[in-house]
Amino acid sequence: MKRYLLDLSYKGTEFHGWQLQNNAITIQGEIERVMSMILREQIRIVGAGRTDTGVHAKFYVAHFDIENEISDNKKLVSKLNKILHKDISIKKIEEVSNEFHSRFDAKSRTYEYHIHLYKNPFLNDLSAFLYFLPDVQKMNEACNILFDYEDFTSFAKLNSGAKTNLCKIYFAEWKQENDKLIFTIKANRFLRNMVRAIVGTLLEVGRGKININDFRQIIESKNRSSAGQSVPACGLYLTDIEYDIA
């Protein structure tokens, strides 16, 4: 049995997230369907993690096992890209050790959240429109508080089934680029809906609805209802996954 790594990216607008579902179009389902057809073998792929409906990935990693060695990786990539949905792109396929696991071997993940500050119909699926200009400096002051904690229950989706709500955040920062705001966050792991809930709460800091001390108290409360609303999925991108191997 041979194990291969998939390096891919996708625009999540037209999909019901990454994970396979019976009655919905998903990224995993689409890739498995096309790969199984081309390779004439039932293929099951394992992704680095699940992304929700409408969330995008500039960089995503998955792996799959197959009985026979793939003779021409580049040719297979070309075939896949010709048949796959227009919003999924396979960048490369390479053989890896049978011990490699796209999810469990990931050391960190990085997300970006994109906001545009002017009404632009061409960005509707790729960025969230904000009707006000938040205080970026205050939001970055609040970001520094994230490094003091590891329990992020306040930003976790309720009843998600996660075994633990502990995460280690390595980086969190807002940057303004002309009429756009980009929030970048890196951690060893993320809870479901965590980034979108953090962004929503930081925007309340930036708007002056809550202060820095309030933000700290929200984290310490370990209560999702204390935090701000989750921002729309359209602005969220998985941008990097780090491994020691592959």
N, C-alpha and C positions, 0 to 999 in steps of 0.2 A: 504494500500500500504506500503510495506517494502522497506527500502533503505539499500543497502550494499556497502561496500568499497572493492575495488580490490587493492591489493598490488602486483605489477608485475615488471618484468624486460624484456628487449628485446635487441637483436642485430638488428640494423636497416638496415643492408646492403641490404637485399633482398626486402625491403619494400619502398613504395613511401610515407614515413612519417607516422605519427600517424593518421591523420584525414581521415575520410571516403571519398572515391572518387568513382565515378561510374565505371570507366574503369581501375582501378589500384588496386594492392594489398596493403592494409594498415594494420597497427596493429589494429586499431579500428575495421575495417571491418572484419578481421580474428577472433577477439575475439567475436564480436557480432554474427557472423555466427555460431560459435561452441556453444556458450552459448544458443542461441535460439534453436538449435537442441537438446541439452541436456535437457533444462528446458521446452521444448515444449511450448514456449511463446516467442513472439517477444521482444527481449531485445535490448535496446538502452543504451549505456554506455557514460558517460561524463568524459573526461580526464582532468587532471590538466593543460594541455596546449598542443600545437601542437609541434611536432618535425619534422624536414624536412627529406627528402629522405636521407638515409644512416646514420642518427644520431642514437645513441644508448641511452639506459636508464638503468642504474644499479638499479635505484629506480624510480618507477612511480606509481601514484595513480589515480584511476578512481572510479566512483560510478555508480550504476544502481538501478532502481526501479523494483519491481516485486510484483505481486498480492499476492502470497502465500509465507509464511515463508519457508526458506531453512532448511530442517530438519537436514542435516549433511554437514557442511561447508567443512570439511576436505575431505570427499568423493567427493564432487563437485570439489574441487581443483585437486584431483587425476584424475578424469575423464577429466577435461579440459586439463591437461598437457599431457594426453595420446593422445589426438586428435589434439590439437593445433600445429601449425607450430613449428618446432624444435627450432626456434630462439626466441620463446616467452615462458616465464615461469611465471606462477601464483604462488605467494608465499603464499598468504592467502586471505580469504574472510571473512569479519565480518560485522555484522549488526551495523549500525550507525543511529544517529538521522535523521529524514526526513529533518531537516534544514541544514544538512551538505552538502557542495558543494566542490567537489574536486578541482575546479578551483578557485572559488571566495574566498574560505576560506584559501587558501595558503598564508602564511605570507612571505615566502622567497623561493627561488630556488637556487640550487648550480649546477654549471657545471664544468666539467674538460675537458681540451683539451690535448690530448696525442700526443707527437712527438717522433719518434725514429731517432737516429743520425747515423745509419748504415743500409745498405740495407738488409732487411729481408722480404722475400716473405710471411712469415707466419703472418706478422703484417699488410699487405696491407689493410685489411678491418677494422682494429682496431686502427690504429695509422697513422699519417702522417709522411712521410719520409722527412727529411730536409737535404739538401746537404751542409749545412755549420753549424758551431757552433756559435750561437749568444752570445752576452754579456748578461748573465742572470742578472747581477747586474744593468746594465743600464735599462733593461726591467722592473725590479722591481721598479726602481726609477720612471719610467713612470707610473707604476701601481698606485703609490701614488697620482698622479695627478687626477686619476679617481674619487677619493673621494671628490674632490673640485667641482664637477659638478653633475647636475641631468638631463640636456638635452643632450641626446645622439643621436641626429638626424644624426650626421656624421657617425654613425655606424648602422643606420637603413636601412632596405631594402626599396628601393624606391617604392612608391605607394602601401604600405602594408595595408593601410586602418586603421592603428592604430589611436585611438582618441587622444593619447598624446605620445610624445617621452620622457617623464620624467620617470626616474628610479633612485632608491637609491641603490648605490653599497655599500655593507657592507665589502666585503673582495675581494682582488685580489692579487695573488702572483704566481710567477714561482718557481719551484723547479727542480733541476737536480738530477736524481737518476741513477747513472752509465751512460749508453748510452741513457738515456731517459729524456725528458723534460715534465713536467706536469704543466699546468696552471690551477689554481682553481679560480673561481669567484662566488661570492654570492651576490644576489640582491633581492629586493622586487618583481621585475618583469623584464622581458627581452623583447626587441623588436626582431622582426624577423631578423635573420641573425646577430644579435648584437655581440654575443660572437665570431663568426668566423671573423667578421670584426675587432673587437678589437685585436684579436690574430694576424691577418695579419699585422695590423699597428704596434703592439708592436714588431713584428719580424723585421720590417724595422728599428726600434730603435736599436734592438739588432745587426743588420747587419751594422749599421752606416750610413744608407741612410738618416735618419732624426735624429734630436737630441731631447732632452727633451722639449725644448721650441717649436719646430715644433709640437710635439705631443699635447701640450696644445693648440696651434693655430688651429690644426685640429679639436679639440673638439669645440672650440669657433666659428669656421666657420659655423657649423651646415650644412655642405655640404658633402654628401656621397662621391663625387668624389675627395675630398681632402684626404680621408683616404686610407689606403692600401687595397689590394685585400683580399677577403674572403678566408680563408684557407679551404681545403677540409673537407667535412662532416665526413669522416671516423674517424677522431680523436676526435670527440665531444661526450661527455657523459653527460646526466642528472644524477646527483648522489644523490641529496637529495631535498626533499620538506618538509617545516616545516608548521605545523598546531598547533593551540591552542587546538584543539580537535582531536580525532580519532588517 
